[in-house]
Structures are given as structure tokens and as C-alpha cells.
């Protein structure tokens, strides 16, 4: 989840002029990265072997 502090950091890192689309894209990316980090910390991961097996199923 995105915090106010993180939001402020991202806004401060943008150039003086920017579009709303640029801000939204950046915030979505940051949120996805933070969500992925949280999943990793909880052990909610998929091994390389599991991914390879899933990909192989796609091509059957």
C-alpha cells in the first residue's frame, strides 16, 4: 500500500511540470513494486521451476 510519505516523495521527484498521466503511471508502478516486495516478505513466491512448468502448460 502506498503511504502519504511515499506519495510526497514521488511528487517531489517529478519535474516542475508534469501530466496527471505521468503521475498516475509512476504511482501505479511504485504500488506494484511495493506489493511485490510485501508478497516476497510473506513468502508468497513462485520458484523458477514452478514458473517453467506453468509456461510449458501454455504450449501444450
Secondary structure, DSSP 8 states (H G I E B T S, - for coil): ---HHHHHHHHHHS-SS--HHHHHHHHHHHHHHHHHHHHHHTT----HHHHHHHHHHHT-
